[in-house]
Amino acid sequence: MTRARPARLPRGLARVVDWLSVRHPLRVEAALVLGLYLLYETTRGGVAASRGIALRHAQDVVAVERSLHLFVEGDVQREAEHISGLIGTLGVAYLTFHLAFTSLVLLWLHRRRPDAYPRIRTTLLLASTLAVIGYALFPTAPPRLSGLGISDTVTSHGYVNLNKGLVSALYNPYAAVPSMHAAYALVVGFALFRHGRHLLTRLAGAAYPALVVFVIVATGNHFFFDVAAGALLAAVASAGALLLRRPAEIHPLPLTAHTGELVVNRVAA
């Protein structure tokens, strides 16, 4: 029985698929990831949204969470504030984990797991692209800006003022749904868990997404609804990256005396 060959892709798309399907030199990959991430941040920051619409969407999110008995963001932050020094530590984690840890894992994959690297890289790029659509369609104020009694702990502890200066010019406070902190954390955690060879590496991969969710909720930057949206986005992006792989080549089995004997035996059976 003859296997059907994969349908040919349009030339332009085929070139993109071919390029994404392999690992390139580190300088090329770094330029691509950094360039597209800067484009993502610029586009994200430029998505126009009125404060009134963003606040209304935040209230919609709260209503959904309350209906599911999941509106506990304020409780999470208050419990974290009871532990001396924890909120400050979470603020540092919020500002550093998203990029620093993701970059380290990508570097590790590029060096140590070259076969796994293309899919993870493409998943992150697709997730970032799709997220901008979500920000445009559903601008949402984060808990810290929604009048819910939830504090902006990153700003209040003096690390970075998210609402003034250069940061505010590049930072869109209403780009909260989906949570890219959560989406990136799930992709990175999956990569460590799936491709790590040591138990500690795999345990770190399993724990990392939960840690990031705690960080972004306790600092007042995301609802759990945002986290769920980020998880869905990560799943869609991962499926998309799987589709954007070069189709497996069909290699005919060379006809030898041994393979001919196998075929005869299978027919006779």
Secondary structure, DSSP 8 states (H G I E B T S, - for coil): ----------HHHHHHHHHHTS---HHHHHHHHHHHHHHHHHHHHH----HHHHHHHHHHHHHHHHHTT---HHHHHHHHHTSTTHHHHHHHHHHHIIIIIHHHHHHHHHHH-TTTHHHHHHHHHHHHHHHHHHHHHS----GGGTTSS---HHHHTTS--TTSHHHHHH--TT--SS-HHHHHHHHHHHHHHHH--SHHHHHHHHHHHHHHHHHHHHTTS--HHHHHHHHHHHHHHHHHHHHTS-----------HHHHHHHHHHHH-
